[in-house]
Amino acid sequence: MTALTDRTDDRWDDGLIARSRPRAADGSEEEGGDEGDDALVRAVSGAGSDGGKSTAPPLSPEGQALRLRLDALRQLVGLSRTRLDGKTLAEAGRVLDEAAARRGLSPQHTVVAIAGATGSGKSTLFNSLAGVQISEMGLRRPTTAAPIACSWSDGAAGLLDRLEIPGRLRRRPRETSEAEALRGMVLVDLPDLDSAVGAHRDHVDRVLALVDAVVWVVDPEKYADAVLHERYLRPLAGHAEVTFVVLNQVDRLPGEAADLVLDDLRRLLDDDGIALGEHGEPGATVLGLSALTGEGVGELRELLGQFTQEKGAATRRISADVDRAAVRLRPLYVADGHAGPEIGEAARAEFEDRLAEAVGAYAVGLAAERAWRRNAGKACGTPWLRLWRWYESRRAPRTLAGLAALAAIGGRGGSAVAEAPVEEEVTARQRVEQAVRAVADEAVSGLPDPWAQAVRETAVRGSERLPEALDEIAVTLGAAVAVPTARPPRPTWWPAAVLAQAAMTLLQIFGGLWLVGQIVGVLEPRLLPPVLLMVAGIIGGPLVEWSCSIAARGPARRYGQDAERRLRQAAAGCGRAKVLEPVAAELLRYREVREQYATVAAGGSKLSTTSE
């Protein structure tokens, strides 16, 4: 900038500031010229201004809606960072960064880029709008090698720094009454988008991603060029409200040919998906003009002036960028399926049933029922049957030891006995894996692929130690329930049954003694009474035992069902803690991100999430 202030003559010659010094009526330069030069130099350098930064005015309703969408997008990226790869979220992150950068700069300025193909006349239009030749024109192609900026007011230095436009390529327009209507606009002339020089195309792509609006300049020969439509217009179809499409060089078209070409241009834009701002509807502006003769340039200047004074271009551009990011993110957050992904009651019940089957809850319940009935038999059985059972219990250890010895000697049979627990363990593990897989499939129904994968991984991680935990439950609680250390509770009728059985035993003993006394000759021979007493005791004892076994079925079944229920509850609690709760937390996280995505996509007319 020092060189600029020292070499004022060179500065005027190279068109850095495109206006002449004011002159007096006699043709001499006025004395105030130096002060005007200093002000213009400050405008170019950004000195004496806010550097492109300004205190933001109160937000409009459109700006408030955009802020909500940006906040939602920021939360969406944060919640998804551990679930999606960085490349997937890169576009959303770029939108957030660029939105933050633009909102931190001057809201009073609107940055408009003029873009077009070689020979379209965009530099001529740029100079025509500025009122003086700023951008170089000529037959040599490409003419514009780097972006050139022209600002109609002070305070745009920060915006131009963001566009990486050096100070030597920053200009000011001629100060006229027409220029006043464009106050606040920053116009950027871009290199040719179809330039053979790769650096020129890089300039175009970089600046187009940062400006608030774009004026696309086409000519009657290249308005249907595939590069323009496929690489630029079609991908930016959602930015129609900040897009101007200008058919230049209409002076070369005879008669009604200009209208025909404009109609065909509108058709091509419609095919690109660009909404046209016709009949008062929001969309792209399409018009014809001649930058060389000035035909239609005034209308474009007026439209750009209105567009600039609205001061909403930056908001619309960022909103369009958010819409575009939302379209790309949609497959990651919205998929066909039920509205609220969750684990249904049927899936939970099936999961718990499979876990109960894995720990053998039903078998444990049967074992507990048998233990209860066995205890009942011990209490209500005849003394002779109880003596037999005692004898069998005394023989059991020796019998088992003999069987174990034979199994050890047998070899092949012992191998089969040893392998049985292993096969049972493998079957239980497979049942657990099948249960986890089934509940995960139910949970991911209707989820997008990335979140479905995250839910499945969560379920698999939770199930890694689940078989061992279930084995521990089966060994501790299952064994305690199936073979209780204390006797099962007895119903109130058990004392009466024991007394009745004791009475039947006494009848047998008394009848037997009476009969022995008669045989010995101590008592008077009367055979019938003692025989009847003994028969009554012999028949009555098994009858009491049978009656007790019938009466014990209900309590025994309830006791077994209670044992099965306790083991089921323990297995279900273990499954909930290790699998269901982590999966439910993952589904809750997905619902949160989908709500944020719904807020992000709320501004897009073509976006909608699955109906709630």
Secondary structure, 3 states (H helix, E strand, C coil): CHHHHHCHHHHHHCCCCCCCCCECCCCCECCCHHHHHHHHHHHHHCCCCCCCCCCCCCCCHHHHHHHHHHHHHHHHHHHHCCCCCHHHHHHHHHHHHHHHHHHCCCCCCEEEEEEECCCCCHHHHHHHHHCCCCCCCCCCCCCCCCCEEEECCCCCHHHHHHCCCCHHHEECCCCCHHHHCCCCEEEEECCCCCCCCHHHHHHHHHHHCCCCEEEEEECCCCCCCHHHHHHHHCCCHHHHHHEEEEECCHHHCCCCHHHHHHHHHHHHHHHCCCCECCCCCCCEEEEECCCCCCCCHHHHHHHHHHHHHHCCHHHHHHHHHHHHHHHHHHHHHCCCCCCCCCCCHHHHHHHHHHHHHHHCHHHHHHHHHHHHHHHHHHHHCCHHHHHHHHHHHHHHHHHHHHHHHHHHHHCHHHHHHHHHHHHHHHHHHHHHHHHHHHHHHHHCCCCCHHHHHHHHHHHHHHCCCHHHHHHHHHHHHHHHHHCCCCCCCCCCCHHHHHHHHHHHHHHHHHHHHHHHHHHHCCCCCCCHHHHHHHHHHHHHHHHHHHHHHHHHHHHHHHHHHHHHHHHHHHHHHHHHHHHHHHHHHHHHHHHHHHHHHHHHHHHCCCCCCCCC
